[in-house]
């Protein structure tokens, strides 16, 4: 019975380090005109600084990815 269930291939691309394209896509989905979060960085700064920030964010995310440890500040949210 279980052998009849269609199996999807393993999504190995999820093991890859986040790409610049993925980071840029995430930045494009940021809502503008909203209050900044706990970091105090307005979304407009992320939008206007995109060319410079993309490389720096990718480096940061690569370190996080390789260490397999997300900084606590990334996990905290204040509502």
PDB file with one MODEL, atoms N, CA, C and O in Angstrom:
MODEL        1
ATOM      1  N   UNK A   1       0.810  -1.185   0.000  1.00  0.00           N
ATOM      2  CA  UNK A   1       0.000   0.000   0.000  1.00  0.00           C
ATOM      3  C   UNK A   1       0.863   1.262   0.000  1.00  0.00           C
ATOM      4  O   UNK A   1       0.620   2.161  -0.806  1.00  0.00           O
ATOM      5  N   UNK A   2       1.866   1.355   0.883  1.00  0.00           N
ATOM      6  CA  UNK A   2       2.745   2.519   0.893  1.00  0.00           C
ATOM      7  C   UNK A   2       3.555   2.623  -0.392  1.00  0.00           C
ATOM      8  O   UNK A   2       3.889   3.725  -0.827  1.00  0.00           O
ATOM      9  N   UNK A   3       3.868   1.504  -0.993  1.00  0.00           N
ATOM     10  CA  UNK A   3       4.654   1.515  -2.229  1.00  0.00           C
ATOM     11  C   UNK A   3       3.890   2.155  -3.387  1.00  0.00           C
ATOM     12  O   UNK A   3       4.486   2.506  -4.406  1.00  0.00           O
ATOM     13  N   UNK A   4       2.591   2.305  -3.235  1.00  0.00           N
ATOM     14  CA  UNK A   4       1.768   2.915  -4.281  1.00  0.00           C
ATOM     15  C   UNK A   4       1.752   4.438  -4.198  1.00  0.00           C
ATOM     16  O   UNK A   4       1.305   5.104  -5.132  1.00  0.00           O
ATOM     17  N   UNK A   5       2.234   4.992  -3.088  1.00  0.00           N
ATOM     18  CA  UNK A   5       2.239   6.445  -2.911  1.00  0.00           C
ATOM     19  C   UNK A   5       3.386   7.046  -3.716  1.00  0.00           C
ATOM     20  O   UNK A   5       4.532   6.606  -3.620  1.00  0.00           O
ATOM     21  N   UNK A   6       3.053   8.056  -4.507  1.00  0.00           N
ATOM     22  CA  UNK A   6       4.049   8.744  -5.330  1.00  0.00           C
ATOM     23  C   UNK A   6       5.104   9.399  -4.442  1.00  0.00           C
ATOM     24  O   UNK A   6       4.769  10.111  -3.495  1.00  0.00           O
ATOM     25  N   UNK A   7       6.355   9.162  -4.745  1.00  0.00           N
ATOM     26  CA  UNK A   7       7.467   9.734  -3.977  1.00  0.00           C
ATOM     27  C   UNK A   7       8.095  10.880  -4.751  1.00  0.00           C
ATOM     28  O   UNK A   7       8.427  10.734  -5.928  1.00  0.00           O
ATOM     29  N   UNK A   8       8.255  12.005  -4.100  1.00  0.00           N
ATOM     30  CA  UNK A   8       8.926  13.144  -4.712  1.00  0.00           C
ATOM     31  C   UNK A   8      10.427  12.982  -4.534  1.00  0.00           C
ATOM     32  O   UNK A   8      10.873  12.400  -3.545  1.00  0.00           O
ATOM     33  N   UNK A   9      11.220  13.494  -5.489  1.00  0.00           N
ATOM     34  CA  UNK A   9      12.671  13.422  -5.314  1.00  0.00           C
ATOM     35  C   UNK A   9      13.100  14.310  -4.137  1.00  0.00           C
ATOM     36  O   UNK A   9      12.448  15.304  -3.817  1.00  0.00           O
ATOM     37  N   UNK A  10      14.192  13.930  -3.517  1.00  0.00           N
ATOM     38  CA  UNK A  10      14.718  14.703  -2.396  1.00  0.00           C
ATOM     39  C   UNK A  10      15.149  16.084  -2.887  1.00  0.00           C
ATOM     40  O   UNK A  10      15.811  16.205  -3.918  1.00  0.00           O
ATOM     41  N   UNK A  11      14.769  17.123  -2.144  1.00  0.00           N
ATOM     42  CA  UNK A  11      15.088  18.508  -2.505  1.00  0.00           C
ATOM     43  C   UNK A  11      16.471  18.862  -1.952  1.00  0.00           C
ATOM     44  O   UNK A  11      16.577  19.556  -0.941  1.00  0.00           O
ATOM     45  N   UNK A  12      17.517  18.390  -2.610  1.00  0.00           N
ATOM     46  CA  UNK A  12      18.880  18.613  -2.127  1.00  0.00           C
ATOM     47  C   UNK A  12      19.309  20.070  -2.238  1.00  0.00           C
ATOM     48  O   UNK A  12      20.245  20.487  -1.557  1.00  0.00           O
ATOM     49  N   UNK A  13      18.640  20.853  -3.086  1.00  0.00           N
ATOM     50  CA  UNK A  13      19.007  22.272  -3.224  1.00  0.00           C
ATOM     51  C   UNK A  13      18.775  23.045  -1.924  1.00  0.00           C
ATOM     52  O   UNK A  13      19.310  24.140  -1.754  1.00  0.00           O
ATOM     53  N   UNK A  14      17.987  22.489  -1.011  1.00  0.00           N
ATOM     54  CA  UNK A  14      17.747  23.156   0.264  1.00  0.00           C
ATOM     55  C   UNK A  14      18.972  23.122   1.165  1.00  0.00           C
ATOM     56  O   UNK A  14      19.020  23.823   2.177  1.00  0.00           O
ATOM     57  N   UNK A  15      19.964  22.311   0.805  1.00  0.00           N
ATOM     58  CA  UNK A  15      21.219  22.262   1.556  1.00  0.00           C
ATOM     59  C   UNK A  15      22.195  23.346   1.116  1.00  0.00           C
ATOM     60  O   UNK A  15      23.212  23.567   1.773  1.00  0.00           O
ATOM     61  N   UNK A  16      21.894  24.023   0.010  1.00  0.00           N
ATOM     62  CA  UNK A  16      22.802  25.023  -0.552  1.00  0.00           C
ATOM     63  C   UNK A  16      22.768  26.318   0.260  1.00  0.00           C
ATOM     64  O   UNK A  16      21.741  26.675   0.839  1.00  0.00           O
ATOM     65  N   UNK A  17      23.887  27.002   0.293  1.00  0.00           N
ATOM     66  CA  UNK A  17      23.982  28.314   0.929  1.00  0.00           C
ATOM     67  C   UNK A  17      23.034  29.267   0.201  1.00  0.00           C
ATOM     68  O   UNK A  17      22.923  29.194  -1.023  1.00  0.00           O
ATOM     69  N   UNK A  18      22.344  30.161   0.924  1.00  0.00           N
ATOM     70  CA  UNK A  18      21.446  31.104   0.257  1.00  0.00           C
ATOM     71  C   UNK A  18      22.182  31.905  -0.819  1.00  0.00           C
ATOM     72  O   UNK A  18      23.291  32.391  -0.599  1.00  0.00           O
ATOM     73  N   UNK A  19      21.554  32.031  -1.969  1.00  0.00           N
ATOM     74  CA  UNK A  19      22.180  32.750  -3.085  1.00  0.00           C
ATOM     75  C   UNK A  19      21.859  34.237  -3.014  1.00  0.00           C
ATOM     76  O   UNK A  19      20.936  34.662  -2.319  1.00  0.00           O
ATOM     77  N   UNK A  20      22.640  35.010  -3.748  1.00  0.00           N
ATOM     78  CA  UNK A  20      22.390  36.453  -3.834  1.00  0.00           C
ATOM     79  C   UNK A  20      21.001  36.700  -4.407  1.00  0.00           C
ATOM     80  O   UNK A  20      20.311  37.628  -3.984  1.00  0.00           O
ATOM     81  N   UNK A  21      20.587  35.881  -5.364  1.00  0.00           N
ATOM     82  CA  UNK A  21      19.263  36.025  -5.971  1.00  0.00           C
ATOM     83  C   UNK A  21      18.164  35.813  -4.929  1.00  0.00           C
ATOM     84  O   UNK A  21      17.178  36.550  -4.910  1.00  0.00           O
ATOM     85  N   UNK A  22      18.328  34.810  -4.064  1.00  0.00           N
ATOM     86  CA  UNK A  22      17.331  34.554  -3.021  1.00  0.00           C
ATOM     87  C   UNK A  22      17.272  35.711  -2.021  1.00  0.00           C
ATOM     88  O   UNK A  22      16.190  36.103  -1.585  1.00  0.00           O
ATOM     89  N   UNK A  23      18.421  36.246  -1.664  1.00  0.00           N
ATOM     90  CA  UNK A  23      18.477  37.366  -0.721  1.00  0.00           C
ATOM     91  C   UNK A  23      17.821  38.595  -1.340  1.00  0.00           C
ATOM     92  O   UNK A  23      17.052  39.299  -0.685  1.00  0.00           O
ATOM     93  N   UNK A  24      18.136  38.844  -2.608  1.00  0.00           N
ATOM     94  CA  UNK A  24      17.540  39.986  -3.299  1.00  0.00           C
ATOM     95  C   UNK A  24      16.024  39.826  -3.395  1.00  0.00           C
ATOM     96  O   UNK A  24      15.285  40.794  -3.216  1.00  0.00           O
ATOM     97  N   UNK A  25      15.567  38.627  -3.672  1.00  0.00           N
ATOM     98  CA  UNK A  25      14.124  38.357  -3.743  1.00  0.00           C
ATOM     99  C   UNK A  25      13.457  38.650  -2.394  1.00  0.00           C
ATOM    100  O   UNK A  25      12.378  39.241  -2.349  1.00  0.00           O
ATOM    101  N   UNK A  26      14.098  38.239  -1.305  1.00  0.00           N
ATOM    102  CA  UNK A  26      13.560  38.487   0.034  1.00  0.00           C
ATOM    103  C   UNK A  26      13.507  39.987   0.329  1.00  0.00           C
ATOM    104  O   UNK A  26      12.537  40.471   0.913  1.00  0.00           O
ATOM    105  N   UNK A  27      14.541  40.720  -0.073  1.00  0.00           N
ATOM    106  CA  UNK A  27      14.556  42.169   0.144  1.00  0.00           C
ATOM    107  C   UNK A  27      13.442  42.855  -0.641  1.00  0.00           C
ATOM    108  O   UNK A  27      12.851  43.822  -0.161  1.00  0.00           O
ATOM    109  N   UNK A  28      13.155  42.366  -1.832  1.00  0.00           N
ATOM    110  CA  UNK A  28      12.087  42.956  -2.659  1.00  0.00           C
ATOM    111  C   UNK A  28      10.711  42.756  -2.028  1.00  0.00           C
ATOM    112  O   UNK A  28       9.786  43.513  -2.321  1.00  0.00           O
ATOM    113  N   UNK A  29      10.563  41.754  -1.171  1.00  0.00           N
ATOM    114  CA  UNK A  29       9.278  41.472  -0.539  1.00  0.00           C
ATOM    115  C   UNK A  29       9.081  42.258   0.753  1.00  0.00           C
ATOM    116  O   UNK A  29       8.041  42.146   1.402  1.00  0.00           O
ATOM    117  N   UNK A  30      10.081  43.052   1.123  1.00  0.00           N
ATOM    118  CA  UNK A  30      10.001  43.842   2.345  1.00  0.00           C
ATOM    119  C   UNK A  30       8.965  44.950   2.180  1.00  0.00           C
ATOM    120  O   UNK A  30       8.925  45.628   1.153  1.00  0.00           O
ATOM    121  N   UNK A  31       8.138  45.124   3.189  1.00  0.00           N
ATOM    122  CA  UNK A  31       7.125  46.176   3.162  1.00  0.00           C
ATOM    123  C   UNK A  31       7.776  47.521   3.491  1.00  0.00           C
ATOM    124  O   UNK A  31       8.566  47.621   4.430  1.00  0.00           O
ATOM    125  N   UNK A  32       7.445  48.541   2.724  1.00  0.00           N
ATOM    126  CA  UNK A  32       8.008  49.868   2.945  1.00  0.00           C
ATOM    127  C   UNK A  32       6.988  50.760   3.644  1.00  0.00           C
ATOM    128  O   UNK A  32       5.782  50.522   3.575  1.00  0.00           O
ATOM    129  N   UNK A  33       7.489  51.783   4.313  1.00  0.00           N
ATOM    130  CA  UNK A  33       6.619  52.709   5.012  1.00  0.00           C
ATOM    131  C   UNK A  33       6.189  52.197   6.378  1.00  0.00           C
ATOM    132  O   UNK A  33       5.337  52.807   7.025  1.00  0.00           O
ATOM    133  N   UNK A  34       6.757  51.098   6.822  1.00  0.00           N
ATOM    134  CA  UNK A  34       6.426  50.532   8.130  1.00  0.00           C
ATOM    135  C   UNK A  34       7.480  50.965   9.144  1.00  0.00           C
ATOM    136  O   UNK A  34       8.574  51.387   8.771  1.00  0.00           O
ATOM    137  N   UNK A  35       7.146  50.858  10.409  1.00  0.00           N
ATOM    138  CA  UNK A  35       8.104  51.169  11.460  1.00  0.00           C
ATOM    139  C   UNK A  35       9.228  50.142  11.439  1.00  0.00           C
ATOM    140  O   UNK A  35       9.000  48.968  11.148  1.00  0.00           O
ATOM    141  N   UNK A  36      10.451  50.592  11.751  1.00  0.00           N
ATOM    142  CA  UNK A  36      11.562  49.627  11.796  1.00  0.00           C
ATOM    143  C   UNK A  36      11.379  48.641  12.940  1.00  0.00           C
ATOM    144  O   UNK A  36      10.668  48.912  13.908  1.00  0.00           O
ATOM    145  N   UNK A  37      12.029  47.505  12.811  1.00  0.00           N
ATOM    146  CA  UNK A  37      11.974  46.482  13.849  1.00  0.00           C
ATOM    147  C   UNK A  37      12.897  46.816  14.998  1.00  0.00           C
ATOM    148  O   UNK A  37      13.335  47.957  15.141  1.00  0.00           O
ATOM    149  N   UNK A  38      13.190  45.836  15.806  1.00  0.00           N
ATOM    150  CA  UNK A  38      14.021  46.022  16.997  1.00  0.00           C
ATOM    151  C   UNK A  38      15.425  46.510  16.632  1.00  0.00           C
ATOM    152  O   UNK A  38      16.090  47.163  17.437  1.00  0.00           O
ATOM    153  N   UNK A  39      15.875  46.186  15.403  1.00  0.00           N
ATOM    154  CA  UNK A  39      17.209  46.623  14.973  1.00  0.00           C
ATOM    155  C   UNK A  39      17.249  48.101  14.615  1.00  0.00           C
ATOM    156  O   UNK A  39      18.330  48.671  14.474  1.00  0.00           O
ATOM    157  N   UNK A  40      16.076  48.737  14.465  1.00  0.00           N
ATOM    158  CA  UNK A  40      16.002  50.158  14.162  1.00  0.00           C
ATOM    159  C   UNK A  40      16.324  50.496  12.718  1.00  0.00           C
ATOM    160  O   UNK A  40      16.460  51.673  12.385  1.00  0.00           O
ATOM    161  N   UNK A  41      16.451  49.502  11.852  1.00  0.00           N
ATOM    162  CA  UNK A  41      16.793  49.741  10.452  1.00  0.00           C
ATOM    163  C   UNK A  41      15.509  49.832   9.621  1.00  0.00           C
ATOM    164  O   UNK A  41      14.804  48.834   9.472  1.00  0.00           O
ATOM    165  N   UNK A  42      15.196  51.010   9.082  1.00  0.00           N
ATOM    166  CA  UNK A  42      14.003  51.133   8.236  1.00  0.00           C
ATOM    167  C   UNK A  42      14.167  50.318   6.950  1.00  0.00           C
ATOM    168  O   UNK A  42      15.276  50.173   6.435  1.00  0.00           O
ATOM    169  N   UNK A  43      13.074  49.800   6.448  1.00  0.00           N
ATOM    170  CA  UNK A  43      13.125  48.983   5.236  1.00  0.00           C
ATOM    171  C   UNK A  43      13.656  49.773   4.040  1.00  0.00           C
ATOM    172  O   UNK A  43      14.214  49.190   3.110  1.00  0.00           O
ATOM    173  N   UNK A  44      13.485  51.087   4.061  1.00  0.00           N
ATOM    174  CA  UNK A  44      13.985  51.921   2.963  1.00  0.00           C
ATOM    175  C   UNK A  44      15.513  51.874   2.884  1.00  0.00           C
ATOM    176  O   UNK A  44      16.078  51.984   1.796  1.00  0.00           O
ATOM    177  N   UNK A  45      16.177  51.712   4.017  1.00  0.00           N
ATOM    178  CA  UNK A  45      17.640  51.591   4.020  1.00  0.00           C
ATOM    179  C   UNK A  45      18.036  50.309   3.293  1.00  0.00           C
ATOM    180  O   UNK A  45      18.984  50.302   2.509  1.00  0.00           O
ATOM    181  N   UNK A  46      17.312  49.238   3.554  1.00  0.00           N
ATOM    182  CA  UNK A  46      17.597  47.973   2.874  1.00  0.00           C
ATOM    183  C   UNK A  46      17.362  48.104   1.374  1.00  0.00           C
ATOM    184  O   UNK A  46      18.118  47.554   0.573  1.00  0.00           O
ATOM    185  N   UNK A  47      16.330  48.822   0.998  1.00  0.00           N
ATOM    186  CA  UNK A  47      16.019  49.000  -0.424  1.00  0.00           C
ATOM    187  C   UNK A  47      17.073  49.860  -1.113  1.00  0.00           C
ATOM    188  O   UNK A  47      17.585  49.484  -2.167  1.00  0.00           O
ATOM    189  N   UNK A  48      17.397  50.996  -0.534  1.00  0.00           N
ATOM    190  CA  UNK A  48      18.327  51.931  -1.167  1.00  0.00           C
ATOM    191  C   UNK A  48      19.779  51.468  -1.093  1.00  0.00           C
ATOM    192  O   UNK A  48      20.601  51.870  -1.917  1.00  0.00           O
ATOM    193  N   UNK A  49      20.095  50.635  -0.125  1.00  0.00           N
ATOM    194  CA  UNK A  49      21.462  50.150   0.012  1.00  0.00           C
ATOM    195  C   UNK A  49      21.667  48.778  -0.603  1.00  0.00           C
ATOM    196  O   UNK A  49      22.701  48.148  -0.384  1.00  0.00           O
ATOM    197  N   UNK A  50      20.692  48.309  -1.371  1.00  0.00           N
ATOM    198  CA  UNK A  50      20.718  46.940  -1.882  1.00  0.00           C
ATOM    199  C   UNK A  50      22.024  46.539  -2.555  1.00  0.00           C
ATOM    200  O   UNK A  50      22.556  45.481  -2.218  1.00  0.00           O
ATOM    201  N   UNK A  51      22.576  47.318  -3.487  1.00  0.00           N
ATOM    202  CA  UNK A  51      23.798  46.858  -4.165  1.00  0.00           C
ATOM    203  C   UNK A  51      24.945  46.550  -3.191  1.00  0.00           C
ATOM    204  O   UNK A  51      25.638  45.544  -3.346  1.00  0.00           O
ATOM    205  N   UNK A  52      25.136  47.393  -2.215  1.00  0.00           N
ATOM    206  CA  UNK A  52      26.211  47.199  -1.244  1.00  0.00           C
ATOM    207  C   UNK A  52      25.838  46.130  -0.228  1.00  0.00           C
ATOM    208  O   UNK A  52      26.668  45.301   0.146  1.00  0.00           O
ATOM    209  N   UNK A  53      24.597  46.154   0.211  1.00  0.00           N
ATOM    210  CA  UNK A  53      24.153  45.231   1.249  1.00  0.00           C
ATOM    211  C   UNK A  53      24.091  43.778   0.786  1.00  0.00           C
ATOM    212  O   UNK A  53      24.339  42.866   1.575  1.00  0.00           O
ATOM    213  N   UNK A  54      23.768  43.559  -0.469  1.00  0.00           N
ATOM    214  CA  UNK A  54      23.626  42.184  -0.956  1.00  0.00           C
ATOM    215  C   UNK A  54      24.869  41.351  -0.691  1.00  0.00           C
ATOM    216  O   UNK A  54      24.775  40.228  -0.195  1.00  0.00           O
ATOM    217  N   UNK A  55      26.016  41.891  -1.017  1.00  0.00           N
ATOM    218  CA  UNK A  55      27.264  41.156  -0.822  1.00  0.00           C
ATOM    219  C   UNK A  55      27.531  40.921   0.664  1.00  0.00           C
ATOM    220  O   UNK A  55      27.942  39.830   1.060  1.00  0.00           O
ATOM    221  N   UNK A  56      27.295  41.947   1.484  1.00  0.00           N
ATOM    222  CA  UNK A  56      27.536  41.823   2.918  1.00  0.00           C
ATOM    223  C   UNK A  56      26.557  40.849   3.573  1.00  0.00           C
ATOM    224  O   UNK A  56      26.944  40.054   4.429  1.00  0.00           O
ATOM    225  N   UNK A  57      25.296  40.914   3.167  1.00  0.00           N
ATOM    226  CA  UNK A  57      24.309  39.988   3.713  1.00  0.00           C
ATOM    227  C   UNK A  57      24.629  38.552   3.317  1.00  0.00           C
ATOM    228  O   UNK A  57      24.485  37.631   4.121  1.00  0.00           O
ATOM    229  N   UNK A  58      25.062  38.367   2.084  1.00  0.00           N
ATOM    230  CA  UNK A  58      25.415  37.014   1.629  1.00  0.00           C
ATOM    231  C   UNK A  58      26.573  36.457   2.454  1.00  0.00           C
ATOM    232  O   UNK A  58      26.550  35.293   2.854  1.00  0.00           O
ATOM    233  N   UNK A  59      27.584  37.289   2.707  1.00  0.00           N
ATOM    234  CA  UNK A  59      28.716  36.851   3.543  1.00  0.00           C
ATOM    235  C   UNK A  59      28.238  36.465   4.943  1.00  0.00           C
ATOM    236  O   UNK A  59      28.641  35.433   5.480  1.00  0.00           O
ATOM    237  N   UNK A  60      27.380  37.297   5.526  1.00  0.00           N
ATOM    238  CA  UNK A  60      26.849  37.024   6.855  1.00  0.00           C
ATOM    239  C   UNK A  60      26.060  35.719   6.867  1.00  0.00           C
ATOM    240  O   UNK A  60      26.259  34.880   7.746  1.00  0.00           O
ATOM    241  N   UNK A  61      25.172  35.546   5.901  1.00  0.00           N
ATOM    242  CA  UNK A  61      24.343  34.338   5.847  1.00  0.00           C
ATOM    243  C   UNK A  61      25.178  33.093   5.587  1.00  0.00           C
ATOM    244  O   UNK A  61      24.842  32.013   6.074  1.00  0.00           O
ATOM    245  N   UNK A  62      26.255  33.226   4.830  1.00  0.00           N
ATOM    246  CA  UNK A  62      27.143  32.084   4.586  1.00  0.00           C
ATOM    247  C   UNK A  62      27.816  31.631   5.878  1.00  0.00           C
ATOM    248  O   UNK A  62      27.934  30.432   6.132  1.00  0.00           O
ATOM    249  N   UNK A  63      28.254  32.585   6.691  1.00  0.00           N
ATOM    250  CA  UNK A  63      28.875  32.247   7.978  1.00  0.00           C
ATOM    251  C   UNK A  63      27.852  31.548   8.871  1.00  0.00           C
ATOM    252  O   UNK A  63      28.156  30.527   9.487  1.00  0.00           O
ATOM    253  N   UNK A  64      26.653  32.093   8.939  1.00  0.00           N
ATOM    254  CA  UNK A  64      25.590  31.490   9.747  1.00  0.00           C
ATOM    255  C   UNK A  64      25.290  30.080   9.245  1.00  0.00           C
ATOM    256  O   UNK A  64      25.119  29.152  10.035  1.00  0.00           O
ATOM    257  N   UNK A  65      25.228  29.934   7.928  1.00  0.00           N
ATOM    258  CA  UNK A  65      24.917  28.637   7.311  1.00  0.00           C
ATOM    259  C   UNK A  65      25.992  27.600   7.651  1.00  0.00           C
ATOM    260  O   UNK A  65      25.685  26.463   8.008  1.00  0.00           O
ATOM    261  N   UNK A  66      27.255  28.014   7.532  1.00  0.00           N
ATOM    262  CA  UNK A  66      28.365  27.092   7.782  1.00  0.00           C
ATOM    263  C   UNK A  66      28.486  26.730   9.261  1.00  0.00           C
ATOM    264  O   UNK A  66      28.842  25.599   9.594  1.00  0.00           O
ATOM    265  N   UNK A  67      28.195  27.678  10.146  1.00  0.00           N
ATOM    266  CA  UNK A  67      28.279  27.415  11.585  1.00  0.00           C
ATOM    267  C   UNK A  67      27.044  26.684  12.103  1.00  0.00           C
ATOM    268  O   UNK A  67      27.048  26.130  13.202  1.00  0.00           O
ATOM    269  N   UNK A  68      25.989  26.694  11.291  1.00  0.00           N
ATOM    270  CA  UNK A  68      24.720  26.054  11.661  1.00  0.00           C
ATOM    271  C   UNK A  68      24.200  26.573  12.994  1.00  0.00           C
ATOM    272  O   UNK A  68      23.676  25.821  13.816  1.00  0.00           O
ATOM    273  N   UNK A  69      24.360  27.883  13.186  1.00  0.00           N
ATOM    274  CA  UNK A  69      23.903  28.517  14.417  1.00  0.00           C
ATOM    275  C   UNK A  69      23.378  29.921  14.087  1.00  0.00           C
ATOM    276  O   UNK A  69      24.110  30.779  13.593  1.00  0.00           O
ATOM    277  N   UNK A  70      22.100  30.121  14.374  1.00  0.00           N
ATOM    278  CA  UNK A  70      21.484  31.419  14.114  1.00  0.00           C
ATOM    279  C   UNK A  70      21.684  32.310  15.334  1.00  0.00           C
ATOM    280  O   UNK A  70      21.388  31.888  16.452  1.00  0.00           O
ATOM    281  N   UNK A  71      22.186  33.545  15.146  1.00  0.00           N
ATOM    282  CA  UNK A  71      22.371  34.449  16.283  1.00  0.00           C
ATOM    283  C   UNK A  71      21.053  34.683  17.028  1.00  0.00           C
ATOM    284  O   UNK A  71      19.990  34.771  16.413  1.00  0.00           O
ATOM    285  N   UNK A  72      21.134  34.781  18.324  1.00  0.00           N
ATOM    286  CA  UNK A  72      19.937  34.961  19.146  1.00  0.00           C
ATOM    287  C   UNK A  72      19.143  36.195  18.713  1.00  0.00           C
ATOM    288  O   UNK A  72      17.913  36.169  18.709  1.00  0.00           O
ATOM    289  N   UNK A  73      19.836  37.268  18.349  1.00  0.00           N
ATOM    290  CA  UNK A  73      19.145  38.486  17.926  1.00  0.00           C
ATOM    291  C   UNK A  73      18.255  38.251  16.707  1.00  0.00           C
ATOM    292  O   UNK A  73      17.269  38.963  16.515  1.00  0.00           O
ATOM    293  N   UNK A  74      18.593  37.267  15.888  1.00  0.00           N
ATOM    294  CA  UNK A  74      17.781  36.955  14.716  1.00  0.00           C
ATOM    295  C   UNK A  74      16.505  36.205  15.130  1.00  0.00           C
ATOM    296  O   UNK A  74      15.521  36.187  14.390  1.00  0.00           O
ATOM    297  N   UNK A  75      16.534  35.598  16.300  1.00  0.00           N
ATOM    298  CA  UNK A  75      15.407  34.795  16.762  1.00  0.00           C
ATOM    299  C   UNK A  75      14.407  35.603  17.594  1.00  0.00           C
ATOM    300  O   UNK A  75      13.232  35.247  17.673  1.00  0.00           O
ATOM    301  N   UNK A  76      14.872  36.683  18.208  1.00  0.00           N
ATOM    302  CA  UNK A  76      14.015  37.470  19.094  1.00  0.00           C
ATOM    303  C   UNK A  76      13.076  38.346  18.289  1.00  0.00           C
ATOM    304  O   UNK A  76      13.457  38.922  17.270  1.00  0.00           O
ATOM    305  N   UNK A  77      11.854  38.436  18.758  1.00  0.00           N
ATOM    306  CA  UNK A  77      10.853  39.318  18.141  1.00  0.00           C
ATOM    307  C   UNK A  77      10.106  40.031  19.256  1.00  0.00           C
ATOM    308  O   UNK A  77       9.789  39.439  20.288  1.00  0.00           O
ATOM    309  N   UNK A  78       9.836  41.282  19.038  1.00  0.00           N
ATOM    310  CA  UNK A  78       9.070  42.068  20.010  1.00  0.00           C
ATOM    311  C   UNK A  78       7.774  42.488  19.343  1.00  0.00           C
ATOM    312  O   UNK A  78       7.780  43.118  18.285  1.00  0.00           O
ATOM    313  N   UNK A  79       6.673  42.136  19.969  1.00  0.00           N
ATOM    314  CA  UNK A  79       5.366  42.456  19.405  1.00  0.00           C
ATOM    315  C   UNK A  79       4.720  43.590  20.164  1.00  0.00           C
ATOM    316  O   UNK A  79       3.608  44.000  19.832  1.00  0.00           O
TER     317      UNK A  79
ENDMDL
END
